[in-house]
Amino acid sequence: MSELSKRLASMTPAQLAVIKQRLGEKNRERGGAELIPRRAEQFSAQAPLFFSQERLWFLYQLEPESYAFNISKAVRLSGLLDVAALARTLNEIVRRHESLRTTFANVNGEPVQLIVPTSTLELRQIDLSHLPQLERESEAVRLATEESRKPFDLMRGPLLRPLLLQLEAEQHIALLTMHHIVSDGWSMGILIRELGALYAAYSAGQSSPLPELPLQYADFTTWQTERLRGDRLESLLAYWKKQLGGNLPVLQLPTDRPRSATLSFKGGVQAFALSPALSHSLDVISKQEGATMFMTLLAAIQLLLQRYTGQDDIPVGANIANRAHREIEGLIGFFVNNLVLRGDLSGNPTFRVLLRRTREMTLGAYAHQEVPFELLLEALQPERKLNTPLFQVMFVMQNTPTPPLELPGLILEPFELIDEQSAFDLTFFAKETERGIVGWLEYNSELFNTTTISRMLEKLQILLAEIAANPDQRIESFSTGAAEESRQLIYAFNEILE
């Protein structure tokens, strides 16, 4: 048996599935596999909703005044701003992307996307320069926060709202807000990139440097909806039914207040940061086990949740970009999909063994990622409340391609918005930077107090330090407590690069 054959024979089914998927992607890049076609003429102005859009449409029917699915980005602009070029830029982006010219309606009892051929976007402007300086800043925060929380009318649109606040002749705050039903985190990166390229051209009197898009979002949704049928769908669902069906647990998280019977998105946020030394140590462990940093942090978070719940079976949600085809990488639209990653912490394994389990489970989920979360809910029909569908805790590793916005003649600084909402009980966010891993924990403030979340983040950092120091230790031996020796371990990691 050749060395290659031995390696293939030793791989799990999940690993083999991922290799097949990657080979399929390479074949597509060579032009040897199916390409996403343009949709038929009868769908040019009216197209079916994608499965993920259907869920947001359903939630919109329940709470049309909710802003829970608004996506906002704000930036401070210092310098001479060409407002006309900015307005032209935004309208060119709307022309390029059908998703930004889309509204939603019920037609013959079915929700549909209604796409208009042209649409003019108004750049709303508010002049605050007449106010005293301190009042300008506070009023800018108030107006930007108010705008980011304003609900969208999905039936009338538009679903992209720009706002420009003028503080001085050469100082503005620009805010862009989109509804999640036509956008996602990756899409915001596309919007920022195109805005920078188009503004640079238009402010210099040049034409658009961007090529026309090969497809539109409705082309993808029409193709994917037809594709996810019959034997292919049954095969994909069979995997998830085996992974999640029957006895998926509800996490018994100890909360400061009882859970309300109604859906709530009220939330808060707390940040955390790992030192460069600790981040490097975790990276080394990840590479030793052929895992990603996402997998290592996921295993640690599931271990932390085990300590809080006393459960060994820990389901955590994660999202995936769902843009496996090159021709849809540059489209604004709602592509992102949720996966349920079920952690197995039974038997008191070492952390290395737990990480190997997490790696295999995650690879298997990636290989079957094509099933929309909404189809999964329909197939599994869990007997759970609306605000705990399959998981209550989510983990997001921020690695979507969101380039820094650069505009000629302007200095740009982030403008932080007040965000007081949470889609889940807990959502852990993490991002790798040159100075180590940074992150934040978004939490349901109707369930948890600020002090509870602070202690949770402290326990997570202590746990990660103990994992980095001894990954071959059995998981029940990790303290996660605030004992002095645990604190000293954190300090040791922090001081290595002082």
PyMOL commands that set and color helices and strands:
alter all, ss='L'
color gray80, all
select helices_A, chain A and resi 3-10+13-29+41-43+51-62+83-96+98-101+133-148+180-182+185-203+217-227+230-244+276-288+293-309+326-328+351-367+373-380+450-469+475-477+484-495
alter helices_A, ss='H'
color red, helices_A
select strands_A, chain A and resi 46-48+70-79+102-107+110-115+124-127+160-168+171-179+267-273+313-320+337-344+393-397+410-414+426-433+436-444
alter strands_A, ss='S'
color yellow, strands_A
deselect
rebuild
show_as cartoon
